[in-house]
Amino acid sequence: MQGRRTGLNGGVSTVIGVVGGVPQFSRAVYGGQMVWIQNATLDSWDSDVGAYGVAPNTNNADVFSNGTMTLQKTTINGDAGAAGAITLNNNPVVTGTTTPNAPAETPYDNIPCALPSGTYSPVTPELAAVGYTGNGVLNLASGQTLNLTGSQYVFKSVSMAGTSKLTLPLNQHVDLQVQDSIYMAGGTIINSTHKATNLSFTQCGTPTDPSKTNYWGLTGGADAYFSVYAPNNVVYALGNSAFYGAVISKIFYITGSASFHYDEALARAASPKLQVQRATWTQMSIN
């Protein structure tokens, strides 16, 4: 768009809009309606610099709610902000700023599933080995191990019980799209690369039964490095083990004594979220 400016410095002014990707995981935790953090400790590091515990820890584990937030007996090494009220119980520690009644943010988009509606990942050798039939329901029984080999899977729901394991191939990003719920009553995620950028859990499409609250219950562990994109889901961090990555949710709960480590490398990961970046330049007239 062009226009001519008036005055001594008149000339042609052009406003340029460039569409570019905006990082999705620019903070540790986001809740569209509510964030509840109790007992946990949050900090950050950059997996591109080194493994957690080797690379320096940083204070960028920011938390934001587009609604309300409750912090109870917790430590957040970063900023805490909410569009609504922030309730502080039992002397929580926030090393950065605490900002209630902040400007609300634009809600995150719902992502369509990679396969047509009602279609899920087909039976492949690694899925057949754990009894998957192609109906979209992935149930890992105690003792079963699913060794992922593909780069993307689409399921209706995922559950892991007991000592089941979900393992990743080395140096390959894997995206698990899930339409409804995830529940890890037990089970272990093994991302031996120790890079949260290599494993993502993404809510996709429209729930098969919108009347249900499709909870996502996730467990941590020494190799639990992953991101969660579920802007329409209630996400629970289950148990007392460590989590490494970032979460985008509708409502987020973490109530155990778990630690949550935000991987700053996620802020540089490729993002499908587009936004117009505005810039201007002016051609000055010569008198």
Helices and strands as residue ranges (DSSP letters): E 2-4, E 11-21, E 29-38, E 41-45, E 63-65, E 68-72, E 75-76, E 80-82, E 86-89, E 93-94, E 98-99, H 125-128, E 137-140, E 145-147, E 152-155, E 157-160, E 165-167, E 174-178, E 182-184, E 188-190, G 196-198, E 199-203, E 216-219, E 225-238, E 243-254, E 259-263, G 264-268, E 274-284
